[in-house]
Amino acid sequence: MISIEAVIRPERVGSVTAALEAVGCQGFYYYNVTGQGRQRGVEVFVGRGGSMASRSSVPKTLVRTVVNDDLQEAVVNAIIDAARSPEDGEIGDGKIFISPVADLVRVRTGERGEAAI
């Protein structure tokens, strides 16, 4: 089993979750986060005079799922296709982190491992 976490643009969460469902990923969750990567923040208008200010961190959405190893490539490719900006992508499109999962327990039944996914 593996855990896949994707940090994506908030406006792409609908297309990413639809893509996950399309490849057979049954469960996932997402939440809003704020941070900084290579994008190094954004310029924003502030105040009534329309002056510019820099925000060092930007809003993102983190999508997380745990899947069987055989779904890894399909899930990763689905996230890439749904999260990437048109053409060749842009800075700020996101990152995907893949980690092994040692064990998993379904609270309701006590099932463990792949049966609990």
C-alpha positions as CSV (number, residue, x, y, z in Angstrom):
1,M,0.0,0.0,0.0
2,I,1.1,3.5,-0.7
3,S,0.1,7.0,0.3
4,I,-0.1,9.6,-2.4
5,E,-0.3,13.3,-1.4
6,A,-0.6,16.0,-4.0
7,V,-0.3,19.7,-3.4
8,I,-2.3,21.4,-6.2
9,R,-3.9,24.7,-7.1
10,P,-7.3,25.0,-5.2
11,E,-9.2,25.7,-8.5
12,R,-8.1,22.2,-9.8
13,V,-9.5,20.2,-6.9
14,G,-12.7,19.3,-8.8
15,S,-10.9,18.0,-11.8
16,V,-8.4,16.1,-9.7
17,T,-11.0,14.3,-7.6
18,A,-13.0,13.4,-10.7
19,A,-9.9,12.0,-12.3
20,L,-9.1,9.9,-9.2
21,E,-12.6,8.5,-9.2
22,A,-12.3,7.7,-12.9
23,V,-9.2,5.5,-12.4
24,G,-10.8,3.6,-9.5
25,C,-9.5,5.5,-6.5
26,Q,-12.3,4.9,-4.1
27,G,-11.3,7.1,-1.1
28,F,-9.4,10.3,-0.7
29,Y,-9.6,13.5,1.3
30,Y,-8.4,17.1,0.7
31,Y,-7.9,20.2,2.7
32,N,-6.7,23.7,2.2
33,V,-3.1,24.6,3.1
34,T,-0.9,27.6,2.7
35,G,2.8,27.4,1.9
36,Q,5.7,28.3,-0.3
37,G,7.6,26.4,-2.9
38,R,9.6,27.5,-6.0
39,Q,6.7,29.8,-6.9
40,R,7.9,32.1,-4.0
41,G,4.6,33.8,-3.4
42,V,2.5,36.1,-5.5
43,E,1.9,39.8,-6.1
44,V,-1.6,41.0,-4.9
45,F,-3.5,44.2,-5.1
46,V,-4.1,45.7,-1.6
47,G,-6.1,48.7,-0.4
48,R,-8.2,51.1,-2.2
49,G,-5.3,52.7,-4.1
50,G,-4.5,49.5,-5.9
51,S,-1.0,49.2,-4.6
52,M,0.9,45.9,-5.0
53,A,2.2,43.8,-2.1
54,S,4.0,40.4,-2.0
55,R,2.5,37.4,-0.3
56,S,5.3,35.0,0.5
57,S,2.9,32.0,0.8
58,V,0.1,31.0,-1.4
59,P,-3.1,29.0,-0.9
60,K,-3.0,25.4,-2.2
61,T,-5.0,22.2,-1.7
62,L,-3.6,19.0,-0.4
63,V,-5.3,15.8,-1.8
64,R,-4.4,12.5,0.0
65,T,-5.2,8.9,-0.8
66,V,-4.0,5.5,0.1
67,V,-4.1,2.8,-2.6
68,N,-2.8,-0.6,-3.5
69,D,0.6,-0.6,-5.2
70,D,-0.9,-1.6,-8.5
71,L,-2.9,1.7,-8.7
72,Q,0.1,4.0,-8.1
73,E,0.9,4.9,-11.7
74,A,-2.7,5.3,-12.7
75,V,-3.4,7.6,-9.8
76,V,-0.2,9.7,-10.3
77,N,-0.9,10.1,-14.0
78,A,-4.5,11.1,-13.3
79,I,-3.4,13.8,-10.9
80,I,-0.8,15.1,-13.3
81,D,-3.2,15.2,-16.2
82,A,-5.9,17.0,-14.1
83,A,-3.7,19.4,-12.1
84,R,-1.3,20.5,-14.8
85,S,-1.9,23.9,-16.5
86,P,-2.5,23.8,-20.3
87,E,0.4,23.5,-22.6
88,D,3.5,22.5,-20.7
89,G,2.3,23.5,-17.2
90,E,3.4,26.4,-15.0
91,I,5.3,27.0,-11.8
92,G,2.8,26.4,-9.0
93,D,1.0,23.5,-10.6
94,G,2.0,21.4,-7.6
95,K,3.9,18.4,-6.3
96,I,3.1,14.7,-5.7
97,F,4.6,12.9,-2.7
98,I,4.5,9.0,-2.6
99,S,5.2,7.1,0.6
100,P,4.9,3.5,1.7
101,V,2.1,2.7,4.2
102,A,3.1,0.1,6.8
103,D,-0.4,-0.8,7.9
104,L,-4.0,0.4,7.8
105,V,-6.9,-0.4,10.1
106,R,-10.6,0.2,9.4
107,V,-12.0,1.4,12.7
108,R,-15.5,0.1,12.2
109,T,-14.6,-3.6,11.5
110,G,-10.9,-3.9,12.6
111,E,-9.9,-5.1,9.2
112,R,-6.2,-4.5,8.4
113,G,-4.0,-4.0,5.4
114,E,-5.4,-4.0,1.9
115,A,-8.8,-5.3,3.1
116,A,-9.2,-2.0,5.0
117,I,-8.7,0.2,1.9
